């Protein structure tokens, strides 16, 4: 429970940093309880993170302008998903390099590791170079008349979310990398949790096995 609590503390720090300092009119405890409220709805209702994230934005609205709160949550979630891709790909590489696996197990791991690595490279390159691959992909579908109506109606939203991430990186690089470090730290707590559970079950775990 303490480790799970630490995971939420790290994710709360990340969420708080995503809000611009001039709009950050809330305490850490208020941010922490806001996160737990959203996570509760995500896990215990059929709506999942759709309503969970909306709940966070609604609660934060008391302290943060709605537009700023939604933007902050979008950046926070995108950075977290990038950290998930990094964690999964490195975990797959560790297993491939340290385990003798049958072909049936190696092939999916190679696909996962390669796919996640490609995502990380594309996102990192886009952030640094100001390219907009998501908006470009939407434009491609519109030009080739693939679900054109839907993509045209959503293009502005995709573009705004993508622009918010790049603007965040350019104007607040310190917060950007601190948030990413907190997200990676939350994954480390997950590996630590596995390590402790294996130990309490009577095994002799190593950091590599838990990872």
N, C-alpha and C positions, 0 to 999 in steps of 0.2 A: 504493500500500500504506500509506503514511503517513496519507493522508486517510481511508482505510478504518479504520485503527487509531484515528484520532481519533474517528471515529463511534462505535466500540465504547467508547472511554474515556468519552464523553459519556453513552452509554446505561448504562454501569456506574455513573457518578455518580448518575444518576437511580434506578437500581435500589437502590443503597446508601441513598440518602435515603429511599426508601420504607419501609425497616426502621426501627422505632422506636429512638431512641438507646439506650434501656436494653437492647435486644436486639442491638445492632450490635457483636457480638464477633468481628469479622473485619477483615482488612486490605484495602486497596484491591486489592492483587494477588490475594488470594483471591477477591474479588468479580469481578475481571476474568476470571480463569480459569474461574470458575463460569459466567459469561455466555458465554464462548467455548465451553465444553463443551455448554451448552444449545443454542447456535446451531448448532454442528456437527451435533448430532442432528437439529435442525429441518430443516437443509438437505440432509443426506445420508441420511436415512431416510424411508420412506413415511409415517411417523406425523406428520411435520411438527411444528408447535409444541406439539401435545398432549403428546408425550413429551418434547420439548425443555424446556417449562416445568416438567414434573414432575421432570426431571433437575436443574434449577436448585434447586427446592424441596428435593430429596433431598440435594444437596450442601450447601446452606445449613443443613440440619438439624443438621449437626455443630457449627455456630456459633450458630444461631438456632432458637428453638422452632418446630416445624413449623407451628402455626397462624399465628404471626406471619409466618413466611416466605411462606406461601401468600397471606395477606392482602396483604403487601407486593408480591408479584409481580402480584396481581390489580390493585392500584392502579396499579402501574407500567405494565402493559399497557393499561389503560383510558385513562390519560393519554396514552400514546404514540399510541393509535388516534385520540384526539381531535386530537392534533397533526397526524396524517396527514390527517384530514378538513380541517383548516385549511389545510395546505400544498396539498392537491389543489384545494380551492375557490379559493384565491387564485391558484394557477397557472392555473386555467381562466379566471378573470377577466382576468388579465394577457394571456393569449392572445386572448381575445375583444376586448379593448380595443386591442390593438396590431397585430393581424393582420387582413388582409382575407381572410376565409374563406368558402367556399361554404356554402350553407344546410345541406347534408348534414353538414358538420363543425361548424357553429355550434350546431345543435340539441342534439347530445349534450353539448357543453360547457356549454350553458345548463342542461341537466338535471342534469349532474354538479355544477356550481357551486351551483345552487339547492338541490339535495338535501343536499350537504355543509354548506352554510350553515345550513340548517334543523336539521340534526343538532347543529351547534355551538350554535345558539341554544337548542335544547331542553335540551341537557346543561348549558350554563351557567346557564340559568334554573332547572333542577332543583337544581343544586348550591347556588345562592344562596338559593333559597326553601325548601329541604328537601322539595320534592315528590319523589315516587318514581314516575316514568313507567314504568320497566321493571316494577316490582312491580304497578303499576296495569294495565299491559297484560296481564300474566299473569292477574290477577284477572278481567279482561274475558273472556279466553279460557275461564277456568273457569266463569264465570257463563253464558256462551253455549254451553257444552258442546262447545267446539272443542278436540280432543285433551285433554280434561279430565284423564284419568288421568296423562298425562305432565306436564302443567303443575302439577298438584297435587303430584306427587312432587318437582318441581324448584323449587317456589315458595320454600321456605325458603332454598335456595342463592342464587337470584336476589336475594332480599331482603337476605341477609347481605352479598353482594358490593356491592350498591348502597349499603347502610348504611355499609360500610367506607369507600367513596369519600367520602361526605358527612362522616363523622366525621373523616376525614383532613383534609379541607378546613377544617373548623371548628377543629380542635385544632392543626393544623400548617400554617397558610397559607404560611409562609415556604418550607417544604420543598415544598409543592404547586406554587408558582409557579417555584421553582428547577428542579424536575423538568421542568416544562412548557418552561422555557427551554432546558434541556439537550436535550429531545426536538426542539425547533425547530432548535437548533444542529446536531443530527445530520442534519436535512434540508438545512440549508445546506451541510454537507460534501458531500452528494450533488450539489447544484447545482454546487459548486466542482469536483467530480470531472468532471462533464460539460463544464464550461468548459475545464478543462485538456486533456481528451481531444480536444475540438474544435480547440483551439489546436495540439496535437501532430499532428493530422491535416492541418494546413495551412489551416484556416479562420480567420476573424477573428471570434471569438465576442464577444458582449456578455453582461453579467450577466442581462439580460432574456431573451435567447435560451436561455441555460443553465437559467434558472429555469423 
